[in-house]
Amino acid sequence: MRRRRPFAAALVLVLVAGVAGHASAASRKAKTAKTVEVSPIDARLLAGLELRSIGPATMSGRVAAVEGVPSDPDVIYVGAATGGVWKSVDGGVTWAPIFDDQPVAAIGAIAVNPVSPEVVWVGTGEGNPRNSVSVGNGAYRSLDGGATWEHLGLDGTERIARIVLDPGDPDVAYVAAMGPTW
């Protein structure tokens, strides 16, 4: 099976934009002239296009946190405002939910330990308040890349907007918690 990279999607956008730009230029030319010659689109340029998922669809559609693994760009974590945590191990081609067994779905922050990327911290509750926000129940940590989670406390914070890991001590994290909105 051929591996796909995120840059392929960018290339497709460039190709589509080029085709659209060509069509737009032809349209402008048609407005100023009676006769327009439009070059046919080379089908080979679009032959590699196929439909695929470009990320997790959540109930709300709001992505609150994105974190990658610097040593492995194919591993990406996404936290949804009301849809849990999702993980991709193939550069975003496919996604799997990894937080569904927890009693809360609202995610506000994700942090991955750069020295030990299997250590993932998650702050629950939307960190960007709006007219309808979901609350969380504190911070969680996984020591196995999201296969299992441990609740670490901060139950009453309701909204965690950011987690920064201490570079010298993998057991220490700094948590920016907004607390109750009202």
N, CA, C and O of each residue as an XYZ file, in Angstrom:
728
protein
N       0.839     -1.184      0.000
C       0.000      0.000      0.000
C       0.877      1.238      0.000
O       1.819      1.337      0.786
N       0.581      2.152     -0.851
C       1.364      3.374     -0.958
C       0.996      4.322      0.181
O      -0.185      4.553      0.438
N       2.001      4.870      0.863
C       1.762      5.831      1.945
C       1.517      7.200      1.356
O       2.178      7.603      0.399
N       0.575      7.905      1.925
C       0.286      9.256      1.484
C       0.796     10.232      2.523
O       0.774      9.938      3.718
N       1.239     11.346      2.095
C       1.780     12.382      2.975
C       0.878     13.619      2.913
O       0.210     13.843      1.904
N       0.855     14.417      3.977
C       0.041     15.637      3.955
C       0.408     16.587      2.830
O      -0.447     17.337      2.358
N       1.688     16.575      2.378
C       2.054     17.495      1.311
C       1.327     17.162      0.019
O       1.193     18.025     -0.849
N       0.854     15.924     -0.130
C       0.101     15.548     -1.327
C      -1.201     16.341     -1.397
O      -1.627     16.756     -2.475
N      -1.832     16.547     -0.233
C      -3.061     17.340     -0.213
C      -2.771     18.775     -0.641
O      -3.566     19.380     -1.361
N      -1.643     19.323     -0.204
C      -1.276     20.683     -0.603
C      -1.040     20.752     -2.105
O      -1.426     21.724     -2.754
N      -0.403     19.717     -2.660
C      -0.160     19.679     -4.091
C      -1.477     19.660     -4.854
O      -1.613     20.324     -5.882
N      -2.451     18.895     -4.351
C      -3.758     18.839     -4.987
C      -4.396     20.221     -4.968
O      -4.974     20.651     -5.966
N      -4.296     20.919     -3.841
C      -4.867     22.264     -3.765
C      -4.213     23.198     -4.767
O      -4.892     24.014     -5.391
N      -2.902     23.088     -4.929
C      -2.192     23.933     -5.888
C      -2.667     23.618     -7.300
O      -2.904     24.526     -8.096
N      -2.808     22.329     -7.611
C      -3.272     21.946     -8.942
C      -4.688     22.444     -9.200
O      -4.979     22.981    -10.268
N      -5.572     22.263     -8.212
C      -6.953     22.707     -8.369
C      -6.998     24.224     -8.505
O      -7.744     24.750     -9.332
N      -6.206     24.934     -7.701
C      -6.159     26.397     -7.793
C      -5.653     26.826     -9.169
O      -6.147     27.795     -9.744
N      -4.674     26.105     -9.688
C      -4.159     26.424    -11.020
C      -5.209     26.241    -12.096
O      -5.341     27.065    -13.000
N      -5.961     25.142    -11.989
C      -7.024     24.890    -12.960
C      -8.100     25.962    -12.819
O      -8.603     26.476    -13.817
N      -8.457     26.304    -11.559
C      -9.467     27.337    -11.333
C      -8.971     28.687    -11.851
O      -9.737     29.444    -12.448
N      -7.708     28.984    -11.626
C      -7.135     30.236    -12.114
C      -7.164     30.301    -13.626
O      -7.445     31.347    -14.211
N      -6.868     29.166    -14.258
C      -6.922     29.098    -15.718
C      -8.342     29.364    -16.203
O      -8.547     30.112    -17.159
N      -9.318     28.753    -15.544
C     -10.712     28.941    -15.929
C     -11.142     30.379    -15.685
O     -11.880     30.958    -16.482
N     -10.672     30.957    -14.567
C     -11.022     32.347    -14.250
C     -10.440     33.299    -15.298
O     -11.121     34.230    -15.728
N      -9.201     33.077    -15.710
C      -8.579     33.916    -16.730
C      -9.338     33.787    -18.046
O      -9.545     34.774    -18.752
N      -9.748     32.575    -18.366
C     -10.508     32.362    -19.589
C     -11.850     33.080    -19.513
O     -12.334     33.614    -20.511
N     -12.450     33.088    -18.319
C     -13.723     33.774    -18.140
C     -13.566     35.278    -18.352
O     -14.411     35.902    -18.994
N     -12.483     35.872    -17.816
C     -12.231     37.299    -18.009
C     -12.009     37.598    -19.490
O     -12.482     38.613    -20.000
N     -11.292     36.717    -20.174
C     -11.035     36.914    -21.591
C     -12.343     36.853    -22.380
O     -12.529     37.588    -23.349
N     -13.248     35.965    -21.951
C     -14.528     35.830    -22.643
C     -15.357     37.095    -22.530
O     -16.107     37.420    -23.450
N     -15.240     37.817    -21.422
C     -16.007     39.039    -21.238
C     -15.506     40.157    -22.149
O     -16.274     41.051    -22.508
N     -14.240     40.118    -22.523
C     -13.688     41.187    -23.357
C     -13.626     40.808    -24.829
O     -13.389     41.683    -25.662
N     -13.822     39.572    -25.177
C     -13.756     39.149    -26.572
C     -14.972     38.296    -26.895
O     -15.580     37.693    -26.011
N     -15.309     38.258    -28.158
C     -16.460     37.475    -28.598
C     -16.133     35.991    -28.653
O     -16.995     35.164    -28.356
N     -14.917     35.636    -29.023
C     -14.537     34.247    -29.184
C     -13.488     33.887    -28.139
O     -12.527     34.626    -27.926
N     -13.688     32.743    -27.492
C     -12.754     32.303    -26.449
C     -12.298     30.891    -26.762
O     -13.105     30.003    -27.036
N     -11.007     30.707    -26.716
C     -10.460     29.370    -26.852
C      -9.971     28.937    -25.489
O      -9.109     29.587    -24.898
N     -10.515     27.843    -24.988
C     -10.133     27.321    -23.681
C      -9.405     26.008    -23.899
O      -9.911     25.097    -24.554
N      -8.226     25.931    -23.347
C      -7.455     24.698    -23.470
C      -8.116     23.602    -22.646
O      -8.587     23.862    -21.539
N      -8.157     22.403    -23.161
C      -8.725     21.311    -22.364
C      -7.812     21.008    -21.168
O      -6.595     21.172    -21.245
N      -8.415     20.570    -20.080
C      -7.652     20.210    -18.882
C      -7.018     18.845    -19.113
O      -7.680     17.895    -19.530
N      -5.739     18.771    -18.836
C      -5.021     17.512    -18.978
C      -5.474     16.560    -17.868
O      -5.187     16.795    -16.694
N      -6.168     15.508    -18.229
C      -6.725     14.564    -17.255
C      -5.647     13.922    -16.390
O      -5.937     13.485    -15.277
N      -4.416     13.857    -16.874
C      -3.338     13.253    -16.085
C      -3.068     14.050    -14.806
O      -2.626     13.489    -13.803
N      -3.338     15.369    -14.846
C      -3.122     16.204    -13.669
C      -4.058     15.835    -12.518
O      -3.719     16.030    -11.351
N      -5.222     15.308    -12.847
C      -6.215     14.982    -11.832
C      -6.367     13.478    -11.616
O      -7.192     13.061    -10.803
N      -5.604     12.668    -12.314
C      -5.765     11.216    -12.270
C      -5.520     10.620    -10.887
O      -6.126      9.605    -10.544
N      -4.649     11.225    -10.088
C      -4.334     10.675     -8.779
C      -5.296     11.085     -7.679
O      -5.167     10.626     -6.545
N      -6.258     11.943     -7.995
C      -7.202     12.393     -6.978
C      -8.194     11.297     -6.636
O      -8.695     10.593     -7.513
N      -8.473     11.166     -5.329
C      -9.512     10.259     -4.883
C     -10.083     10.803     -3.579
O      -9.405     11.538     -2.860
N     -11.322     10.447     -3.275
C     -11.955     10.902     -2.055
C     -11.321     10.220     -0.851
O     -10.994      9.034     -0.896
N     -11.149     10.993      0.238
C     -10.650     10.418      1.480
C     -11.026     11.334      2.634
O     -11.321     12.514      2.443
N     -11.010     10.777      3.815
C     -11.271     11.557      5.016
C     -10.060     12.431      5.304
O      -8.924     11.979      5.163
N     -10.289     13.673      5.704
C      -9.173     14.550      6.042
C      -9.144     14.870      7.527
O      -8.478     15.822      7.934
N      -9.843     14.108      8.338
C      -9.789     14.310      9.778
C     -11.065     13.871     10.448
O     -12.058     13.557      9.793
N     -11.024     13.854     11.775
C     -12.197     13.395     12.516
C     -13.328     14.404     12.461
O     -13.109     15.611     12.570
N     -14.525     13.901     12.291
C     -15.709     14.756     12.371
C     -16.288     14.583     13.767
O     -16.586     13.463     14.182
N     -16.445     15.661     14.478
C     -16.974     15.588     15.835
C     -18.378     16.147     15.858
O     -18.841     16.731     14.878
N     -19.058     15.966     16.986
C     -20.416     16.489     17.107
C     -20.446     17.984     16.833
O     -21.326     18.469     16.123
N     -19.505     18.703     17.382
C     -19.542     20.152     17.247
C     -18.706     20.657     16.083
O     -18.945     21.755     15.580
N     -17.745     19.882     15.655
C     -16.884     20.309     14.570
C     -15.788     21.260     14.999
O     -15.026     21.726     14.151
N     -15.677     21.569     16.293
C     -14.666     22.508     16.764
C     -13.448     21.752     17.272
O     -13.553     20.919     18.171
N     -12.303     22.049     16.693
C     -11.043     21.467     17.146
C     -10.410     22.450     18.125
O     -10.180     23.611     17.787
N     -10.131     21.982     19.332
C      -9.604     22.850     20.382
C      -8.099     22.708     20.563
O      -7.448     23.636     21.042
N      -7.539     21.566     20.190
C      -6.113     21.343     20.420
C      -5.557     20.391     19.364
O      -6.207     19.417     18.982
N      -4.349     20.688     18.903
C      -3.647     19.826     17.957
C      -2.215     19.710     18.435
O      -1.581     20.710     18.770
N      -1.709     18.496     18.465
C      -0.331     18.284     18.921
C       0.283     17.163     18.086
O      -0.331     16.116     17.879
N       1.490     17.398     17.618
C       2.208     16.390     16.858
C       3.403     15.875     17.634
O       3.742     16.385     18.702
N       4.031     14.860     17.081
C       5.230     14.284     17.686
C       6.411     14.690     16.807
O       6.525     14.224     15.673
N       7.295     15.560     17.321
C       8.406     16.049     16.496
C       9.284     14.940     15.911
O       9.765     15.061     14.784
N       9.491     13.876     16.661
C      10.353     12.799     16.176
C       9.643     11.861     15.211
O      10.292     11.032     14.572
N       8.319     11.973     15.092
C       7.548     11.139     14.166
C       6.385     11.958     13.625
O       5.304     11.950     14.214
N       6.584     12.671     12.508
C       5.536     13.554     11.991
C       4.256     12.841     11.554
O       3.260     13.501     11.260
N       4.265     11.525     11.508
C       3.044     10.804     11.158
C       2.069     10.705     12.334
O       0.894     10.400     12.132
N       2.539     10.958     13.552
C       1.683     10.850     14.740
C       1.136     12.229     15.103
O       1.892     13.164     15.365
N      -0.197     12.333     15.114
C      -0.884     13.592     15.392
C      -2.031     13.308     16.363
O      -2.753     12.321     16.215
N      -2.186     14.180     17.351
C      -3.305     14.117     18.284
C      -4.185     15.341     18.069
O      -3.677     16.447     17.885
N      -5.511     15.149     18.093
C      -6.458     16.245     17.962
C      -7.461     16.137     19.102
O      -8.015     15.069     19.361
N      -7.685     17.262     19.779
C      -8.689     17.332     20.831
C      -9.870     18.142     20.343
O      -9.709     19.281     19.904
N     -11.053     17.562     20.418
C     -12.260     18.243     19.947
C     -12.996     18.876     21.118
O     -12.982     18.362     22.237
N     -13.636     19.997     20.837
C     -14.330     20.742     21.883
C     -15.359     19.881     22.607
O     -15.520     20.008     23.821
N     -16.048     19.022     21.896
C     -16.988     18.102     22.540
C     -16.900     16.708     21.928
O     -17.883     15.968     21.930
N     -15.734     16.345     21.405
C     -15.623     15.064     20.718
C     -14.459     14.194     21.135
O     -14.126     13.244     20.426
N     -13.825     14.484     22.265
C     -12.753     13.624     22.756
C     -11.421     13.850     22.065
O     -11.194     14.882     21.432
N     -10.539     12.858     22.201
C      -9.206     12.918     21.616
C      -9.124     11.901     20.487
O      -9.583     10.766     20.615
N      -8.528     12.333     19.379
C      -8.344     11.479     18.208
C      -6.854     11.381     17.910
O      -6.094     12.311     18.176
N      -6.446     10.237     17.353
C      -5.028     10.023     17.042
C      -4.892      9.490     15.625
O      -5.656      8.632     15.182
N      -3.892     10.023     14.925
C      -3.535      9.509     13.609
C      -2.089      9.039     13.676
O      -1.238      9.717     14.251
N      -1.813      7.893     13.096
C      -0.435      7.383     13.042
C       0.076      7.323     11.606
O       1.147      6.778     11.338
N      -0.713      7.898     10.676
C      -0.310      7.883      9.265
C      -0.382      9.272      8.641
O      -0.767      9.428      7.482
N      -0.008     10.271      9.423
C       0.047     11.631      8.904
C      -1.291     12.267      8.635
O      -1.369     13.218      7.857
N      -2.353     11.773      9.253
C      -3.672     12.367      9.088
C      -4.558     11.695      8.063
O      -5.655     12.181      7.789
N      -4.114     10.591      7.489
C      -4.946      9.886      6.508
C      -6.111      9.194      7.209
O      -7.245      9.254      6.733
N      -5.839      8.537      8.338
C      -6.893      7.892      9.120
C      -6.789      8.350     10.567
O      -5.721      8.754     11.027
N      -7.917      8.283     11.283
C      -8.003      8.747     12.669
C      -8.741      7.722     13.508
O      -9.635      7.033     13.015
N      -8.360      7.620     14.796
C      -9.044      6.729     15.729
C      -9.313      7.485     17.031
O      -8.450      8.219     17.511
N     -10.511      7.308     17.605
C     -10.792      7.935     18.896
C     -10.044      7.180     19.996
O     -10.074      5.950     20.031
N      -9.375      7.903     20.891
C      -8.591      7.234     21.934
C      -8.991      7.665     23.343
O      -8.329      7.286     24.309
N     -10.057      8.446     23.477
C     -10.449      8.970     24.783
C     -11.897      8.604     25.120
O     -12.444      9.104     26.103
N     -12.512      7.756     24.333
C     -13.935      7.454     24.471
C     -14.326      6.785     25.787
O     -15.484      6.872     26.196
N     -13.397      6.128     26.449
C     -13.721      5.438     27.698
C     -13.723      6.369     28.911
O     -14.001      5.922     30.024
N     -13.423      7.635     28.718
C     -13.380      8.585     29.826
C     -14.761      9.216     30.026
O     -15.572      9.236     29.100
N     -15.033      9.729     31.230
C     -16.372     10.258     31.521
C     -16.618     11.673     31.008
O     -17.623     12.284     31.372
N     -15.742     12.206     30.185
C     -15.879     13.561     29.665
C     -15.405     13.577     28.212
O     -14.491     12.842     27.838
N     -16.041     14.429     27.397
C     -15.666     14.489     25.975
C     -15.034     15.812     25.581
O     -14.389     15.897     24.536
N     -15.207     16.850     26.399
C     -14.699     18.177     26.042
C     -13.198     18.255     26.288
O     -12.728     17.979     27.392
N     -12.451     18.629     25.259
C     -10.992     18.720     25.348
C     -10.571     20.162     25.089
O     -11.055     20.804     24.157
N      -9.666     20.663     25.923
C      -9.168     22.013     25.759
C      -7.691     22.086     25.443
O      -7.236     23.062     24.847
N      -6.919     21.058     25.836
C      -5.466     21.112     25.638
C      -4.891     19.705     25.522
O      -5.397     18.749     26.110
N      -3.812     19.614     24.741
C      -3.048     18.367     24.623
C      -1.571     18.745     24.659
O      -1.164     19.755     24.086
N      -0.781     17.929     25.333
C       0.675     18.113     25.343
C       1.330     16.747     25.226
O       0.937     15.801     25.909
N       2.336     16.647     24.353
C       3.081     15.410     24.162
C       4.502     15.644     24.642
O       5.126     16.646     24.292
N       5.012     14.718     25.446
C       6.377     14.825     25.945
C       7.335     14.602     24.778
O       7.336     13.519     24.193
N       8.157     15.603     24.422
C       9.039     15.454     23.265
C      10.149     14.427     23.470
O      10.649     13.857     22.501
N      10.537     14.186     24.719
C      11.580     13.196     25.004
C      11.002     11.782     24.995
O      11.647     10.845     24.527
N       9.799     11.637     25.508
C       9.114     10.351     25.557
C       7.716     10.534     24.970
O       6.761     10.749     25.717
N       7.577     10.452     23.634
C       6.315     10.792     22.978
C       5.132      9.892     23.313
O       4.007     10.193     22.914
N       5.351      8.811     24.025
C       4.234      7.973     24.461
C       3.497      8.605     25.643
O       2.393      8.185     25.991
N       4.119      9.624     26.260
C       3.503     10.329     27.390
C       2.698     11.504     26.835
O       3.252     12.451     26.277
N       1.379     11.418     27.003
C       0.464     12.416     26.460
C      -0.400     12.944     27.608
O      -0.985     12.168     28.364
N      -0.473     14.253     27.726
C      -1.310     14.906     28.724
C      -2.505     15.544     28.023
O      -2.378     16.069     26.917
N      -3.666     15.494     28.675
C      -4.880     16.086     28.127
C      -5.558     16.911     29.209
O      -5.739     16.450     30.336
N      -5.929     18.134     28.853
C      -6.741     18.981     29.722
C      -8.151     19.009     29.192
O      -8.367     19.265     28.007
N      -9.114     18.749     30.051
C     -10.500     18.666     29.600
C     -11.234     19.989     29.816
O     -10.819     20.834     30.609
N     -12.320     20.137     29.094
C     -13.123     21.351     29.137
C     -12.641     22.334     28.093
O     -11.438     22.519     27.913
N     -13.581     22.965     27.404
C     -13.223     23.935     26.367
C     -12.531     25.135     26.987
O     -13.041     25.724     27.941
N     -11.389     25.497     26.461
C     -10.657     26.643     26.968
C     -11.061     27.953     26.332
O     -10.612     29.011     26.771
N     -11.895     27.913     25.311
C     -12.362     29.123     24.626
C     -13.856     29.280     24.877
O     -14.670     28.675     24.179
N     -14.223     30.095     25.880
C     -15.645     30.187     26.225
C     -16.464     30.836     25.119
O     -15.979     31.703     24.391
N     -17.686     30.409     25.011
C     -18.648     30.924     24.046
C     -20.026     30.744     24.642
O     -20.136     30.393     25.816
N     -21.062     30.967     23.894
C     -22.401     30.875     24.458
C     -22.800     29.459     24.852
O     -23.666     29.286     25.709
N     -22.201     28.458     24.257
C     -22.457     27.074     24.657
C     -21.106     26.365     24.747
O     -20.486     26.046     23.732
N     -20.671     26.131     25.960
C     -19.379     25.496     26.165
C     -19.559     24.224     26.969
O     -20.497     24.094     27.755
N     -18.650     23.292     26.761
C     -18.683     22.044     27.507
C     -17.602     22.066     28.571
O     -16.490     22.541     28.343
N     -17.946     21.549     29.723
C     -17.004     21.557     30.835
C     -16.266     20.227     30.909
O     -16.723     19.207     30.393
N     -15.125     20.269     31.558
C     -14.326     19.072     31.761
C     -14.247     18.719     33.228
O     -14.920     19.316     34.068
N     -13.414     17.740     33.522
C     -13.241     17.326     34.909
C     -11.762     17.202     35.281
O     -11.403     16.388     36.132
N     -10.911     17.999     34.652
C      -9.516     18.028     35.061
C      -8.543     17.548     34.015
O      -8.802     17.611     32.813
N      -7.398     17.060     34.509
C      -6.290     16.641     33.635
C      -6.137     15.127     33.633
O      -6.424     14.443     34.616
N      -5.675     14.634     32.494
C      -5.428     13.200     32.316
C      -4.030     13.017     31.737
O      -3.478     13.917     31.104
N      -3.469     11.829     31.967
C      -2.172     11.510     31.375
C      -2.195     10.058     30.899
O      -2.747      9.174     31.554
N      -1.587      9.847     29.755
C      -1.399      8.504     29.208
C       0.089      8.243     29.112
O       0.851      9.106     28.674
N       0.502      7.064     29.517
C       1.911      6.679     29.417
C       2.163      5.753     28.228
O       3.289      5.312     28.000
N       1.084      5.460     27.462
C       1.206      4.510     26.354
C       0.573      5.032     25.069
O      -0.077      4.286     24.338
N       0.768      6.313     24.805
C       0.285      6.897     23.555
C      -1.218      6.971     23.418
O      -1.732      7.036     22.301
N      -1.938      6.962     24.529
C      -3.387      7.099     24.489
C      -4.163      5.807     24.608
O      -5.392      5.818     24.527
N      -3.476      4.690     24.800
C      -4.192      3.412     24.953
C      -4.938      3.375     26.287
O      -6.059      2.870     26.355
N      -4.326      3.906     27.346
C      -4.966      3.988     28.658
C      -4.729      5.384     29.226
O      -3.764      6.056     28.862
N      -5.620      5.814     30.121
C      -5.556      7.160     30.690
C      -5.679      7.108     32.205
O      -6.380      6.258     32.755
N      -4.992      8.023     32.868
C      -5.069      8.175     34.315
C      -5.566      9.595     34.601
O      -5.012     10.569     34.092
N      -6.627      9.701     35.430
C      -7.143     11.011     35.825
C      -6.249     11.538     36.937
O      -6.041     10.857     37.941
N      -5.713     12.759     36.765
C      -4.738     13.309     37.705
C      -5.310     14.350     38.646
O      -4.596     14.817     39.534
N      -6.561     14.731     38.489
C      -7.152     15.720     39.385
C      -7.543     16.990     38.665
O      -7.772     16.987     37.456
N      -7.618     18.081     39.416
C      -8.083     19.390     38.954
C      -9.540     19.332     38.507
O      -9.941     19.992     37.548
N     -10.317     18.531     39.219
C     -11.715     18.305     38.850
C     -12.531     19.582     38.705
O     -13.343     19.687     37.786
N     -12.336     20.550     39.584
C     -13.162     21.748     39.592
C     -12.742     22.833     38.622
O     -13.364     23.894     38.586
N     -11.717     22.599     37.843
C     -11.252     23.650     36.928
C     -12.232     23.903     35.788
O     -12.310     25.024     35.285
N     -12.958     22.915     35.384
C     -13.963     22.962     34.307
C     -13.389     23.222     32.921
O     -13.867     22.634     31.951
N     -12.381     24.082     32.794
C     -11.839     24.436     31.472
C     -10.329     24.573     31.536
O      -9.803     25.438     32.236
N      -9.634     23.716     30.800
C      -8.171     23.793     30.715
C      -7.816     24.207     29.304
O      -8.160     23.524     28.339
N      -7.123     25.332     29.187
C      -6.811     25.890     27.867
C      -5.418     25.528     27.378
O      -5.166     25.562     26.173
N      -4.505     25.180     28.285
C      -3.133     24.914     27.846
C      -2.414     24.060     28.864
O      -2.640     24.191     30.067
N      -1.553     23.188     28.387
C      -0.667     22.393     29.229
C       0.738     22.532     28.667
O       0.960     22.326     27.473
N       1.694     22.883     29.535
C       3.095     22.975     29.146
C       3.873     22.010     30.038
O       3.780     22.072     31.264
N       4.629     21.129     29.419
C       5.392     20.138     30.181
C       6.746     20.694     30.590
O       7.393     21.414     29.830
N       7.162     20.351     31.796
C       8.477     20.753     32.296
C       9.521     19.949     31.529
O       9.497     18.719     31.573
N      10.444     20.621     30.822
C      11.432     19.880     30.029
C      12.409     19.073     30.873
O      13.015     18.127     30.371
N      12.573     19.424     32.135
C      13.511     18.707     32.997
C      12.890     17.589     33.804
O      13.611     16.734     34.318
N      11.561     17.569     33.931
C      10.899     16.559     34.759
C       9.611     16.121     34.077
O       8.642     16.880     34.065
N       9.572     14.916     33.508
C       8.397     14.462     32.767
C       7.152     14.281     33.633
O       6.054     14.110     33.104
N       7.310     14.316     34.961
C       6.160     14.179     35.844
C       5.544     15.518     36.223
O       4.576     15.551     36.984
N       6.081     16.628     35.711
C       5.579     17.951     36.050
C       4.993     18.609     34.807
O       5.609     18.642     33.742
N       3.783     19.130     34.981
C       3.118     19.862     33.909
C       2.529     21.130     34.492
O       2.043     21.136     35.623
N       2.571     22.198     33.725
C       1.958     23.463     34.109
C       0.647     23.572     33.350
O       0.612     23.445     32.126
N      -0.433     23.809     34.090
C      -1.763     23.793     33.514
C      -2.401     25.177     33.624
O      -2.477     25.752     34.710
N      -2.858     25.700     32.490
C      -3.570     26.974     32.473
C      -5.070     26.652     32.479
O      -5.633     26.221     31.472
N      -5.690     26.869     33.619
C      -7.105     26.529     33.792
C      -7.915     27.794     34.001
O      -7.628     28.592     34.892
N      -8.918     27.963     33.177
C      -9.761     29.144     33.274
C     -10.735     29.058     34.441
O     -11.032     30.064     35.085
N     -11.223     27.877     34.705
C     -12.229     27.716     35.745
C     -13.622     27.980     35.202
O     -13.808     28.093     33.991
N     -14.598     28.079     36.090
C     -15.976     28.307     35.640
C     -16.119     29.610     34.859
O     -15.546     30.631     35.240
N     -16.873     29.578     33.778
C     -17.088     30.763     32.956
C     -17.987     31.764     33.655
O     -17.750     32.969     33.583
N     -19.016     31.276     34.330
C     -19.965     32.174     34.986
C     -19.937     31.966     36.473
O     -20.670     32.632     37.203
